[in-house]
């Protein structure tokens, strides 16, 4: 009897945990749906890299569609009811979720390239990990120590993950231009993506794209001004810096002064 009693207690505790999890999901349907769409984003990315779920091309576009669903849900969560006004449009364009909804639409008909879904997957991993911990705490099972360890590793690398996503956002711009010349993307793709980069540069909640642009500028200037840099390369780099600086939003100078 003494050997059976702990087993019954564990079963009762597990039942209470499952019931608590169900109740949490019912009370937080949008958060649970966001978590599910982000997990699907990661799963579809794995399916694209390792074609174990069928056609990898289909998995690639499912990544973008899952990200679009995530962005739409997040917008529904953060934005007030729709109003056909300029003020509402301005608020909409300030939301990071709007940026990545636009991102999914930009590349939904472009040729599959791993770099394109890289930032989407990084954000999905980061945000799904934080909510996974909430679900595990609600479930109340300490046996999931392996999952908790992985979540802790992801959260510990939050800064590096956001920087990697910002680097990917920037280097996708020249990739989009190359895809146009290769006939793998439409002529409007780099033009619309430039608008996406402007929005990311001006983001209020995520300064990493803006910071990475500044870091890349410093590195490029140091290399261009180096004594061993050939004059031709120096001129090309300085011209590139000037071009990017002119294309940057007006807030660039304000950020540097701060």
N, C-alpha and C positions, 0 to 999 in steps of 0.2 A: 504493500500500500504506500509506503514512504517513497518508493521509486516512481509510483504513478502520479502522486500528488504534484510534484514539480512540473510534470508534463501537462497536467490539466491546467495549472496556473499559467503556463506558457501559452497554451491554446486560448485561454480566456484573454490574456494580455494581447495576443495576436489579433483576436477578434475585435477587441476594443480598438486596436490600432487601425485595422482595416476600416471599421465603421467611422472612426475619426477622419481617416483619409477621404472616404466617400463624402462625408459631411463637408469637409474642407473644399473639395472639388465642386460640390453643388453650390456652396456659398461664394466661391471664387471662380466662376466659370470662364471668365475672360482670361484670367491669369493662368488657369489650367490649359486653356486653348492655346495661349501664347507659348507655354512650355512645350506642348505637344508639337506645334508647328516648328519650333526651334529644334527639337529633337529630330523631327523628320528632315529638317534641313541638313543636319549632320549625317543622318542615315543615308540620304540621297547622295551626299558628297562622297561618302565611302563607296556607295554603289557606282559612282562615276569613276573613281580612282581604281577600285577593284570591281570589275563587272561581274558581280556574283548575284545580282538581282535582275539580270536581263540586259537589255540594251543600255550601254552607258550614256548614250546621247539623251535618251529619255530621262535618265536619272539627273543629268545635268540641268535640263529645263525644269524638272521638278524641284530642284534646289531653288531656282529663281522664283517659281510659283509659290513655294513654301515661304520664302522670304517676303514675297509680296503679301501673302496672307498675314504673316506676322506684323508687317508694317501697317497694314490696314486695321488690324485689331488694336494695335498700339495707338493709332490715330483716333480710333473710336473711343479709346480709353482716356485720352488726354485732351481731345478737342471738344468744345461745346457743340450743341446742335448746329447743323449746317445753316449758314446764312449766305445769301448771294450778295456779298459786299467786299469792298477792298480791304477792310480791316480784317475780315475773316481769312482772306487769301494771304495776307501778310503773316498772320499768326500760323497759318498752315505751313508756309514756307520756312518758318523758324523751327519747325519740329524735325528732329533727326529721322523720325519714322517716315515722314514725307519724302525726305531725301532718298531713303533706301527703297521706298515704293517706286519712285522715279527710276532708281538704279535698275530694279528688276525689269521695268518696262523698256529701258534703253537696250538691254542685252538679251531680251527674250527672243529676238529674231536674229541675233548675231551668231557667228560660228563659235562652237564651244571651245573655251580656253580655260584651263585650270585657274589661272591668275584671276579671272573675272569672278569666280565664286569663292575665292580665297577670303576676302574681307567679310563676305556674307556668312561664311562658315565660322570664322573667328568670333563674330558677334553672337552667333547662335550658340556656340560652345560656352562663351562667357556668361550670357544671360540665362541659359538653361541650367548651368551649373549652380548658380545662386538660388534658383527656385527649386532645383532638385533637393538641395539641402533643407529647404522649408518643407517639402513633401516627406523627406525622411524623418524630420523632427516630428511631423504630424503623425506619421506611421508609428513612431516610437520604438523602432527596432534597432538595437545596437549591433545586430549581426551584419549590417550593411557597412562594415568598417572599410571595405575596399572601395566602395563608391564614395564614402566620405573622404577617404584619402585622396582620390582623384579630384574631387571637388576642391579640396584644400589646395592642391597643387595648381589648379586653374586659377583660383582666387589669388594665390600668391603671385602669379604671373600676370595679373590684370593689366598692369602698366605696359609690360612688354607686348601683350596681346593687342592692346589698343594702338601701340606704336606700329606693330606689324600691319594692322589693318589700314592705318594711315599711309604707310609706305606703299601698300598695294593700291590704294585709291589713287595715289599720285602717278605711279608707273603704269597704270591702266590707260592713262591719257595717251602716251605715245603708242601703246599697243593698239588702241582704237584707231589711230591714224594708219598704222601699218595694216590693220585688218581691212580698212577701206581700200588701200592700194592693192591688196591681195584679192579683192572682191569678196571678202568674207563678212562685210558689214556695210550698212547703208551710208550714204554721204552725210546724212544728218547725225550719225552716231557720235563722232567726236565733237560736233557743235553742241549737241544736247548734253553730252558728258561734261563738257566745259562748264555748263551751267550747274551741273551736279557738283563739280569741284568748287565752284564759287560758293554754293550753299554750304558745303562741308567746311570750307575755309572760314565762313562767317558763323559757324555753329556756336551757340551759346553754351551748350552742355558738354560738348566734346571738342576741346581745343587741340587735340593731337594732330589733326591734319595741318592746322596752322603752324604748330610747333615744328612738325617735321619739315614743312616747306622752309622754315627759317633755318633749321639745322642743315638742310641740303644746300641752301644758299651760302652759309658760312663755309661749309666744306668745299664747295665749288670755287668760291672766291679765294680761299687759301691755296687751293691747287693752281688756280689761274695766275695768282701773284707769285707763285714759286719761282725761284731762280732757274730751275731746270726745265720749266714748262716752255715748249717751243712757242714763238710769237704767234704762229697761225692758230694753234690750239687755244692760246690765251685769248685771242681776239674772238674766236668762236664761242668760248665759254662766257666771256663778258657780254657778248651780244645776246646769248641765251638768257643770261641773268636779267639783262635789261628788258628783254621781251616778256619774260615771266613776270617781272615786277610791274610792267605796264598792264598785263592782263589780270593782275591780282585785284581784288575788290578795294575800294577806297579806304576801308578800315585798316589796311595793312600798316600804314604809317602810324595810326593811332596805337596799334598793338605794339609796335616797336618802341614808341615813346614810353609806353607803360612799362 
